[in-house]
Amino acid sequence: MARAITLIRSAALSDVAEYAYAATAPAEARLVFLAGACPLNDDGSTAAVGDYAGQARKAVENMRTALAAAGASLQDVISTRVLVASARREDLVTAWKVVRDSFADHDVPSTLMGVTVLGYQDQLVEIEAVAAVLDT
């Protein structure tokens, strides 16, 4: 399947970041804007209470499901924003490692943010994403 995404790197920017600094999609791509993927179970309860990595895994799983419903996959994601309810850098990094590993070589531009609170009871992680798809 042809992919719409082109990841852009710059030798003028640090290579420490584990993601591309920019991405593009051609004009004919269909953009898919996902609501924040939350770590919710099918019954609406929060998964992996107290576990940043566990909640990141569940949020990625739910994001995959939403992408599939839109005819897309993780490989079609053009950017992400990872929200972590913590002021501790270690907690942000724990959630980020799960998200980063889920995308493997498709290292899309991403923003990692610590926030004070998220919307669901016991929620620690939420992942926003935009995807671009070339329909055939």
C-alpha positions as CSV (number, residue, x, y, z in Angstrom):
1,M,0.0,0.0,0.0
2,A,1.3,3.4,-0.9
3,R,1.9,5.7,2.1
4,A,1.1,9.4,2.0
5,I,3.6,10.4,4.7
6,T,7.1,11.8,4.1
7,L,9.1,12.3,7.3
8,I,11.6,15.2,7.2
9,R,14.9,15.4,9.1
10,S,17.3,18.2,9.3
11,A,21.1,17.9,9.8
12,A,20.9,21.4,11.3
13,L,18.8,20.1,14.2
14,S,19.9,17.8,17.0
15,D,19.7,14.1,16.4
16,V,18.9,13.4,20.1
17,A,15.2,13.5,19.4
18,E,13.6,10.1,18.7
19,Y,11.4,11.5,16.0
20,A,11.4,13.3,12.7
21,Y,11.1,17.1,13.1
22,A,8.5,17.5,10.4
23,A,6.3,15.5,8.1
24,T,4.3,16.2,4.9
25,A,1.4,14.6,3.0
26,P,0.5,15.3,-0.6
27,A,-2.6,17.4,-1.5
28,E,-4.6,14.3,-2.5
29,A,-4.2,12.7,1.0
30,R,-7.3,12.3,3.2
31,L,-6.5,13.6,6.7
32,V,-7.8,11.7,9.7
33,F,-8.0,13.7,12.9
34,L,-8.2,11.4,16.0
35,A,-9.7,12.4,19.3
36,G,-7.3,11.8,22.1
37,A,-6.8,8.0,22.6
38,C,-7.5,7.2,26.2
39,P,-6.6,4.1,28.2
40,L,-10.2,3.0,28.5
41,N,-11.4,-0.6,28.6
42,D,-14.5,-1.7,26.7
43,D,-16.7,-1.2,29.7
44,G,-15.5,2.4,30.1
45,S,-13.2,1.8,33.1
46,T,-9.7,3.1,33.1
47,A,-7.1,0.4,32.3
48,A,-3.8,0.0,34.3
49,V,-4.6,2.4,37.1
50,G,-1.4,3.9,38.4
51,D,0.7,2.5,35.6
52,Y,2.0,5.0,33.0
53,A,3.4,2.3,30.7
54,G,0.3,0.2,31.0
55,Q,-2.0,3.2,30.2
56,A,0.2,4.2,27.2
57,R,-0.1,0.6,25.8
58,K,-3.9,0.7,26.2
59,A,-4.1,4.2,24.6
60,V,-2.0,3.0,21.6
61,E,-4.2,-0.1,21.3
62,N,-7.3,2.1,21.3
63,M,-5.6,4.5,18.8
64,R,-5.0,1.5,16.5
65,T,-8.7,0.6,16.7
66,A,-9.8,4.2,15.8
67,L,-7.3,4.4,13.0
68,A,-8.5,1.0,11.6
69,A,-12.1,2.3,11.6
70,A,-10.9,5.2,9.5
71,G,-9.0,3.0,7.1
72,A,-5.6,3.9,8.5
73,S,-2.8,2.4,10.6
74,L,0.0,3.7,12.8
75,Q,2.1,3.9,9.6
76,D,-0.3,6.6,8.3
77,V,0.1,8.8,11.4
78,I,1.7,12.2,10.5
79,S,2.0,13.6,14.0
80,T,1.2,12.9,17.7
81,R,0.8,14.7,21.0
82,V,1.3,12.6,24.1
83,L,-0.2,14.0,27.2
84,V,0.9,12.6,30.6
85,A,-0.6,13.6,33.9
86,S,2.5,14.2,35.8
87,A,5.1,16.8,36.7
88,R,7.8,14.1,36.8
89,R,10.0,13.8,33.8
90,E,10.5,10.1,34.5
91,D,6.7,9.4,34.1
92,L,6.7,11.3,30.8
93,V,9.6,9.2,29.6
94,T,8.0,6.0,30.7
95,A,4.8,6.7,28.6
96,W,6.9,8.1,25.7
97,K,9.0,4.9,25.4
98,V,5.8,2.8,25.0
99,V,4.5,5.1,22.3
100,R,7.8,5.4,20.6
101,D,8.3,1.6,20.5
102,S,4.8,1.2,19.1
103,F,5.7,3.3,16.1
104,A,9.0,1.5,15.5
105,D,10.8,3.0,12.4
106,H,7.8,5.3,11.7
107,D,9.2,8.0,14.0
108,V,6.6,10.7,13.4
109,P,6.9,14.3,14.7
110,S,5.7,14.2,18.3
111,T,5.2,16.5,21.3
112,L,5.4,15.1,24.8
113,M,3.7,17.1,27.5
114,G,3.1,16.9,31.2
115,V,-0.3,18.1,32.2
116,T,-2.0,18.5,35.6
117,V,-5.1,16.3,35.0
118,L,-6.8,14.4,32.2
119,G,-10.5,13.8,31.7
120,Y,-11.2,10.3,33.1
121,Q,-11.0,9.0,36.6
122,D,-7.4,7.7,37.2
123,Q,-6.3,8.6,33.7
124,L,-2.6,9.2,33.3
125,V,-2.0,9.1,29.5
126,E,-3.7,10.4,26.4
127,I,-2.4,10.4,22.8
128,E,-3.7,12.7,20.1
129,A,-2.8,11.9,16.4
130,V,-3.4,13.0,12.9
131,A,-3.0,10.6,10.0
132,A,-2.9,11.0,6.2
133,V,-4.2,8.3,3.9
134,L,-4.0,7.8,0.1
135,D,-7.3,6.2,-0.9
136,T,-7.1,3.8,-3.8
